[in-house]
Amino acid sequence: MNNLKKDLARGEGNRLAPGATLRGEGNSPADHKHVSRRAPFLKKRKEVKDGLQYQADAINRDREADTSAKRRNKDVKAI
């Protein structure tokens, strides 16, 4: 019990082979591969922007105008 040390410097108490590192210690880029490089909002924005339902040719302008006119006249109920 006399050999116990309260504080160890980084890498001092690991007793690894020379040149080896602990897995997931953060020394290599592979340890950070699971972290997204894009903020969640930007990721969602790109998904929405690239979504097929938001593409210009996916919207039927005539049908949209007809439905809007009917809603103004209270002929149809909004979903």
Secondary structure by P-SEA (a helix, b strand, c coil): cccccccccccccccccccccccccccccccccccccccaaaaaaaaaaaccccccccccaaaaaaaaaaaaacccccc
